[in-house]
Amino acid sequence: MQPSLRDEAQMIASILSGDNDLYHELIRPYERSVYKMALSFMKNEADAEDVAQEAFLKAFRMLSSFRGQAKFSTWLITITLNEARGRLRKPSSARTDSLDDASEVSPALLIDWREVPSDALEREEIRALLTEAITNLAPIYREVLLLRDVEELSTEETAAALELTTGAVKVRLHRARLMMQKLLAPKLKEMNPGRRRFAWF
């Protein structure tokens, strides 16, 4: 359960006053989200763990610069994205293309895609398809899709995290969803030949 904004503000104030032990309590609700975001870019667990750890360390070092204009979680995701982008720009960064067991994509991804049976989302093959489709998106679309449909940030929070206008977020999200539909629709129909057409393809 995520702490309230007031609780977070109190924890941050206490940490800045020297109570460093509270930092883990502050970040605990976001550890999984930060790791998943890192994994969606780095594509292997070791690099994702490095990115997540570095993001948490940078957030700690930069905590005094957090002004509360955005949610702490949004600020933390922004640091994670920047860390992942920075590592991807390094030519010496060795990465693999395997996502291994990282196919746990939240069913929230399909929040706007009606008619997908809930039991299908529990199937490993569906999760694998979702992960593959997300990975195949260009980073500018993947970032928006992950923040809006997986992490369920608002349009405004997503815009703040990516330093975009809300209009740009809406356009990229619309295009990302269309790309996902194009990638997933034929494969989902193959898996569900007896069902009527899904509403979104």
C-alpha positions as CSV (number, residue, x, y, z in Angstrom):
1,M,0.0,0.0,0.0
2,Q,1.4,3.4,-1.0
3,P,1.7,6.0,1.7
4,S,-0.4,9.2,1.5
5,L,1.2,12.3,0.0
6,R,1.3,13.9,3.5
7,D,3.0,10.8,5.0
8,E,5.5,10.8,2.1
9,A,6.2,14.5,2.7
10,Q,6.7,13.8,6.4
11,M,9.1,10.9,5.7
12,I,11.1,13.0,3.2
13,A,11.4,15.8,5.7
14,S,12.6,13.3,8.4
15,I,15.1,11.7,6.0
16,L,16.5,15.1,5.1
17,S,16.8,15.8,8.8
18,G,19.1,12.8,9.2
19,D,16.7,9.8,9.6
20,N,18.2,7.9,6.7
21,D,16.7,4.6,7.9
22,L,13.3,5.8,6.7
23,Y,14.4,5.9,3.1
24,H,13.8,2.2,2.5
25,E,10.3,2.6,3.9
26,L,9.7,5.5,1.5
27,I,10.8,3.6,-1.6
28,R,9.4,0.2,-0.7
29,P,6.0,0.7,-2.4
30,Y,7.8,1.6,-5.6
31,E,10.5,-1.0,-5.8
32,R,8.6,-3.4,-8.1
33,S,7.5,-0.5,-10.4
34,V,11.0,0.8,-10.7
35,Y,12.4,-2.6,-11.4
36,K,9.8,-3.4,-14.1
37,M,10.4,-0.1,-15.8
38,A,14.1,-0.7,-15.8
39,L,13.6,-4.3,-17.1
40,S,11.4,-3.0,-20.0
41,F,14.4,-1.1,-21.3
42,M,17.4,-3.2,-20.3
43,K,15.8,-6.5,-21.2
44,N,17.8,-8.6,-18.8
45,E,17.6,-8.9,-15.1
46,A,21.1,-8.1,-14.1
47,D,21.1,-4.8,-16.0
48,A,17.6,-3.9,-14.7
49,E,18.7,-4.5,-11.2
50,D,21.7,-2.2,-11.7
51,V,19.5,0.5,-13.1
52,A,17.0,0.2,-10.3
53,Q,19.7,0.3,-7.6
54,E,21.3,3.3,-9.2
55,A,18.0,5.1,-9.6
56,F,17.3,4.6,-5.9
57,L,20.8,5.8,-5.0
58,K,20.4,8.9,-7.2
59,A,17.0,9.6,-5.7
60,F,18.5,9.5,-2.2
61,R,21.3,11.8,-3.2
62,M,19.0,14.2,-4.9
63,L,16.2,14.0,-2.4
64,S,16.7,17.6,-1.2
65,S,15.9,18.7,-4.8
66,F,12.5,17.1,-4.7
67,R,10.0,19.9,-4.4
68,G,6.7,18.0,-4.3
69,Q,5.5,19.6,-7.6
70,A,4.9,16.0,-8.8
71,K,4.3,12.8,-6.9
72,F,7.4,11.2,-5.4
73,S,6.6,8.1,-7.5
74,T,6.6,10.1,-10.7
75,W,9.9,11.8,-9.8
76,L,11.4,8.4,-9.0
77,I,10.2,6.9,-12.3
78,T,11.7,9.9,-14.1
79,I,15.1,9.2,-12.5
80,T,14.8,5.5,-13.5
81,L,14.0,6.4,-17.1
82,N,16.9,8.7,-17.4
83,E,19.2,6.1,-15.9
84,A,18.0,3.5,-18.3
85,R,18.3,5.8,-21.3
86,G,21.8,6.8,-20.2
87,R,23.0,3.2,-20.1
88,L,21.4,2.3,-23.4
89,R,23.4,5.2,-25.0
90,K,26.7,3.6,-23.8
91,P,28.1,1.4,-26.6
92,S,30.0,-0.8,-24.1
93,S,26.8,-1.8,-22.3
94,A,26.4,-5.5,-22.9
95,R,22.8,-6.6,-23.0
96,T,20.8,-9.7,-24.1
97,D,17.5,-9.7,-26.0
98,S,15.9,-12.2,-23.7
99,L,13.3,-11.2,-21.2
100,D,13.5,-14.6,-19.5
101,D,10.7,-14.8,-16.9
102,A,9.9,-11.1,-17.0
103,S,6.5,-11.7,-18.7
104,E,4.5,-10.4,-15.7
105,V,2.8,-7.5,-17.5
106,S,-0.1,-6.2,-15.6
107,P,-3.6,-6.8,-17.1
108,A,-4.0,-3.0,-16.6
109,L,-2.2,-2.7,-19.9
110,L,-5.4,-3.7,-21.6
111,I,-7.5,-1.3,-19.5
112,D,-8.9,0.4,-22.6
113,W,-9.1,-2.8,-24.7
114,R,-12.5,-4.3,-23.9
115,E,-13.6,-7.9,-24.6
116,V,-10.3,-9.5,-23.8
117,P,-11.3,-12.4,-21.5
118,S,-9.9,-12.1,-18.0
119,D,-8.9,-15.7,-17.8
120,A,-6.9,-15.3,-21.0
121,L,-4.8,-12.6,-19.3
122,E,-3.7,-15.2,-16.7
123,R,-2.2,-17.4,-19.4
124,E,1.6,-17.4,-19.7
125,E,1.4,-17.3,-23.5
126,I,-0.7,-14.1,-23.3
127,R,1.7,-12.4,-20.9
128,A,4.6,-13.4,-23.2
129,L,2.8,-11.9,-26.2
130,L,2.2,-8.6,-24.3
131,T,5.8,-8.5,-23.2
132,E,7.1,-9.1,-26.8
133,A,4.7,-6.5,-28.2
134,I,5.8,-3.8,-25.7
135,T,9.5,-4.6,-26.3
136,N,8.9,-4.1,-30.1
137,L,7.6,-0.6,-29.6
138,A,10.0,2.3,-30.2
139,P,11.1,3.8,-26.8
140,I,9.1,7.0,-27.2
141,Y,5.9,4.9,-27.4
142,R,7.0,2.2,-24.9
143,E,7.6,4.8,-22.2
144,V,4.2,6.4,-22.6
145,L,2.4,3.0,-22.7
146,L,4.2,1.7,-19.6
147,L,3.5,4.8,-17.6
148,R,-0.1,5.2,-18.6
149,D,-1.4,1.7,-19.0
150,V,0.9,-0.4,-16.9
151,E,1.8,2.0,-14.0
152,E,-1.5,3.8,-14.4
153,L,-0.1,7.3,-14.1
154,S,-2.3,10.1,-15.1
155,T,-1.7,12.0,-18.4
156,E,-0.4,14.9,-16.4
157,E,2.0,12.7,-14.3
158,T,3.2,10.9,-17.5
159,A,3.9,14.3,-19.1
160,A,5.8,15.4,-16.1
161,A,7.9,12.2,-15.9
162,L,8.8,12.4,-19.6
163,E,9.0,16.2,-19.8
164,L,6.4,16.3,-22.6
165,T,3.2,18.2,-23.1
166,T,-0.1,16.4,-22.2
167,G,-1.0,16.7,-25.9
168,A,2.2,14.8,-26.9
169,V,1.4,12.1,-24.3
170,K,-2.1,11.6,-25.7
171,V,-0.8,11.4,-29.2
172,R,2.0,8.9,-28.4
173,L,-0.3,6.8,-26.2
174,H,-2.9,6.6,-29.0
175,R,-0.3,5.5,-31.5
176,A,1.2,3.0,-29.0
177,R,-2.2,1.4,-28.4
178,L,-2.8,1.2,-32.2
179,M,0.6,-0.5,-32.6
180,M,-0.2,-2.9,-29.8
181,Q,-3.5,-3.8,-31.3
182,K,-1.8,-4.4,-34.7
183,L,0.8,-6.6,-33.1
184,L,-1.6,-8.5,-30.8
185,A,-4.8,-8.9,-32.7
186,P,-3.9,-11.6,-35.2
187,K,-2.2,-13.7,-32.5
188,L,-5.0,-13.3,-30.0
189,K,-7.5,-14.4,-32.7
190,E,-5.5,-17.5,-33.3
191,M,-5.6,-18.3,-29.6
192,N,-9.3,-17.7,-29.4
193,P,-10.7,-19.0,-32.8
194,G,-14.1,-19.8,-31.3
195,R,-14.8,-16.4,-29.8
196,R,-16.4,-13.5,-31.5
197,R,-14.2,-10.6,-32.7
198,F,-12.7,-8.5,-29.9
199,A,-14.1,-5.0,-29.9
200,W,-10.7,-3.4,-30.5
201,F,-9.8,-5.1,-33.8
